[in-house]
């Protein structure tokens, strides 16, 4: 069955108990476990419902805006509290903690619009990496 993966920071959610509904593929802990980055799996058939559910659950902990990335080999969905971007994953090569280079991206204009939106929310350049390194080689 085809699926999406999502990277979700616990602080982006009003209540992170929502994550218990999903298969957790990986968990990274930062800052003595205060920040947790979950990688979850979502069946492709449930992606739209899941996006709506997470968007309603997003908060502004630490007085900042957050985003959630959903992806498979073909599509990338970047979710903000008030906006959703559906993008092609083609031509994107993420580098951890570096702003995405959209030069060769399919749909470059949409990627640039999303990055401009993120920056308008105050998301720092080094957090505009959006995708895990090697996302296009993952088994979905």
C-alpha positions as CSV (number, residue, x, y, z in Angstrom):
1,X,0.0,0.0,0.0
2,X,1.3,3.4,-0.9
3,X,1.7,5.9,1.9
4,X,3.1,9.3,2.9
5,X,5.6,10.1,5.6
6,X,5.4,13.1,7.8
7,X,7.8,14.9,10.0
8,X,6.1,16.5,13.0
9,X,7.6,18.4,15.8
10,X,5.8,17.9,19.1
11,X,5.8,21.6,19.8
12,X,3.8,22.3,16.6
13,X,0.7,20.6,18.1
14,X,-1.7,21.8,20.8
15,X,-1.8,18.2,22.0
16,X,0.7,15.6,20.7
17,X,-1.6,12.7,21.7
18,X,-2.9,12.9,18.1
19,X,0.3,11.1,17.1
20,X,-0.8,7.9,18.8
21,X,-3.2,7.2,15.9
22,X,-0.3,6.7,13.5
23,X,2.5,4.3,13.0
24,X,5.7,6.0,14.3
25,X,8.6,5.2,12.1
26,X,11.3,7.2,13.8
27,X,11.7,9.6,16.8
28,X,14.5,12.1,17.2
29,X,14.9,14.0,20.5
30,X,16.6,17.3,20.8
31,X,17.3,19.7,23.7
32,X,17.2,17.0,26.4
33,X,14.1,15.5,25.0
34,X,12.0,18.7,25.1
35,X,11.8,18.8,21.3
36,X,10.7,15.6,19.7
37,X,10.6,15.1,15.9
38,X,8.3,12.2,14.9
39,X,8.3,10.6,11.5
40,X,5.0,8.9,11.0
41,X,3.4,6.9,8.2
42,X,0.0,7.8,6.7
43,X,-1.9,5.6,4.1
44,X,-2.3,7.5,0.9
45,X,-6.1,7.1,1.0
46,X,-6.2,9.0,4.4
47,X,-3.9,11.9,3.5
48,X,-6.5,14.7,3.0
49,X,-8.4,13.8,6.2
50,X,-5.1,13.6,8.1
51,X,-4.0,17.0,6.7
52,X,-7.2,18.6,8.0
53,X,-6.9,16.9,11.3
54,X,-3.3,18.1,11.9
55,X,-4.1,21.6,10.7
56,X,-6.8,21.9,13.3
57,X,-4.3,20.6,15.9
58,X,-1.5,23.0,15.1
59,X,-0.6,25.6,17.7
60,X,1.8,28.4,18.4
61,X,3.9,27.1,21.3
62,X,6.9,29.3,22.1
63,X,5.1,32.1,20.3
64,X,6.1,30.8,16.9
65,X,4.6,29.4,13.8
66,X,5.3,25.8,12.8
67,X,4.9,23.7,9.7
68,X,4.4,20.0,9.1
69,X,5.9,18.2,6.0
70,X,4.0,15.3,4.4
71,X,5.8,13.6,1.5
72,X,6.1,10.6,-0.8
73,X,8.4,10.1,-3.8
74,X,6.3,12.3,-6.0
75,X,4.5,14.9,-3.8
76,X,5.4,17.2,-1.0
77,X,2.7,18.8,1.2
78,X,3.7,21.6,3.5
79,X,1.1,22.4,6.1
80,X,0.9,25.6,8.1
81,X,-1.9,26.6,10.5
82,X,-3.6,28.8,7.9
83,X,-2.3,27.4,4.6
84,X,-1.4,24.2,2.7
85,X,1.0,23.9,-0.2
86,X,0.9,20.9,-2.6
87,X,4.3,20.7,-4.4
88,X,6.3,18.4,-6.6
89,X,9.2,16.6,-5.0
90,X,11.1,16.5,-8.3
91,X,14.3,18.5,-8.5
92,X,14.6,19.2,-4.7
93,X,17.7,18.0,-2.9
94,X,17.4,19.0,0.8
95,X,20.4,19.7,3.0
96,X,19.8,19.5,6.7
97,X,19.5,23.0,8.3
98,X,20.0,24.8,5.0
99,X,17.3,26.7,3.1
100,X,16.0,24.6,0.2
101,X,17.6,25.2,-3.1
102,X,14.6,25.5,-5.6
103,X,16.7,26.2,-8.7
104,X,15.9,22.8,-10.3
105,X,12.6,22.2,-8.6
106,X,9.6,21.2,-10.7
107,X,7.1,23.9,-9.9
108,X,9.8,26.3,-8.7
109,X,7.3,29.2,-8.5
110,X,5.2,27.3,-6.0
111,X,8.2,26.3,-3.9
112,X,9.4,29.9,-3.8
113,X,5.9,31.1,-2.8
114,X,5.8,28.6,0.0
115,X,9.3,29.6,1.2
116,X,8.3,33.3,1.1
117,X,5.2,32.5,3.1
118,X,7.3,30.6,5.7
119,X,9.7,33.5,6.0
120,X,6.8,35.9,6.4
121,X,5.7,33.9,9.4
122,X,9.2,34.3,11.0
123,X,10.5,30.8,10.2
124,X,14.4,31.2,10.2
125,X,16.4,30.3,7.1
126,X,18.0,27.3,8.7
127,X,14.6,25.9,9.5
128,X,13.4,26.2,5.8
129,X,14.9,22.8,4.9
130,X,11.3,21.4,4.9
131,X,12.3,17.8,3.8
132,X,14.5,15.1,5.3
133,X,17.7,14.4,3.4
134,X,17.1,11.5,1.1
135,X,13.3,11.8,1.2
136,X,13.1,10.7,-2.5
137,X,14.9,7.4,-1.7
138,X,12.6,6.3,1.2
139,X,10.3,3.4,0.8
140,X,6.7,4.6,1.0
